[in-house]
């Protein structure tokens, strides 16, 4: 089983369009008044909150590096990936910054000590340049259906 850690899911909302400055960032918007789902067919049914979001992703390409799950390892892994997108690749190409940065690790009997840190590569980049660092590698993932919290 793989577990993924990404930044918290947020939405950008500007509740006062006349106000200047960046829009407020809030947690997922939840209607103030509970609305029964369609499957209740207009009759009362138990209230619930949906804690997951279903996402359908197209095939993706990522640049990845091993990571140890401590502050020093996380920083070292991020630096490897940052160097790659800033030209430390076979083409000397500077790549656009994308999101998310994902840390994945295998869940098992003992607490995981190592994993993989990955940065999504732009869909416009059909043939990503090879990394120069031997600890950095390219990965492709097929179309996927994911549930995120």
N, C-alpha and C positions, 0 to 999 in steps of 0.2 A: 504494500500500500504506500502511496506517495502522499505527502502532505505539502501544501504550498502556503507560503506566508507572503502576503503582499500588503501594500498600504491599505488603510481602512477605506471602505467604499463610501464616497461622499458625493454629493451633488452640489453644483454651483447655483445659487439662487440669489437674485437681486430683488429683495422684497419692496424696495422703494426706488423706482426707476429714476426719480429726480435726484437722488443722492449720488454724489460723485465718488470716485474711488473704486477699488476692486469689489466685486460682488461678495456677499457673505458666503462662507462655506458651512454647510450644515450636514448633519447625518441624513440618511434616507428620509425623504418627506413622507410622513404618515398623515392621512386625513384626520382632522380634528374630530369629525363625527364618523363613527364606525359605519361602514356600508356592508350589508350582508352580500356575500358572493352570489352569483347567478344560480349556482346549484342548490341554493336554499329554496328556490321557486316561490319567493314572496312570503314564506312563512319564517317564523323565528327559528334560528339555529344557533349553536354555540359560537361565541366570539373567539377569534384566534388572530394571531399575527403571523405572517409569513416571514420566516427568518432567512430564507435563501432566495437567490435570484437565479433563474435559468438563463444561460447564455449559449448561443450557437456561434462558434468561432470558425472562420475559414482556416485553411492550412497556413501555418506560420513558420518563420525562420527566426532563430535566436542565436546569439553569441553567448557562450557559457564558460565557466571556470569552476574548479573545485573550491569549496569553502569549508573552513572549520567554523563551528557555531560558537564563536566567542568574538569579542569586540575586535581583536587584532586580525583574526581570520576574515571577518566580514569586511573590514577596511581593505585588507590586501586584495581580496577578491574583487571588490568594487574598483580599486585602482587598476587592476588588470583589464577589466571591461572598459573602463573610462579611457585607458590608453588605446584600446582597439578602436573605439568610435572616434578618437582624436587623431587617427592616422597611423597607428602602429599595426598596419595590416599590409598585405602584399601589394596593394595599389597606392599606399600612402593617402588613402581617401579619408576625408573627414565626413562622418556620418551624422545624420540628424539625431537629436535626442528624442527618445521615445519612452513610452510607459507601457507596461509596468517593468520594474525590476523584480524578479521572482527568485525566492530562495526555496529550493525543494530538498527534501531529505526523506529517507526511508524510515518508516516507523517499524520498530521491532521490539525485541525483548528488552533491550537496554536502551537508555536514552541515546538518541543519535548524536554523534560527534562531528560527522562530516556530511556534506551535501553538495549541492550545485547552485551557484548563483547565475542567473541568466537575464539578459536584456533583449527585449523584443526588437527585431530589425524591421525597418519600414517595408511595407508591402511593395513599395516602388523599387526596392532593391532586389532585382531578379537574380543576380549572381553575386552574393556578398563576397568581398575579398577575403582571402585566407588570413588568419591571425599570424603574427610573427612570433608571439609568445607560445612556447610549446605547451603551456598549461591552459591555454585558451582554445576553444574549439567551437565549430558551428554545429547547430542542431536544427532539424526540420521536424515539425509535428503535423500530422494530418488534421483534416477538419475534425472538430471535437465539440461535444456537448458537455458543458460544465455547469456545476451548481456552485455559487459563491455566496458567502455570507458577508 
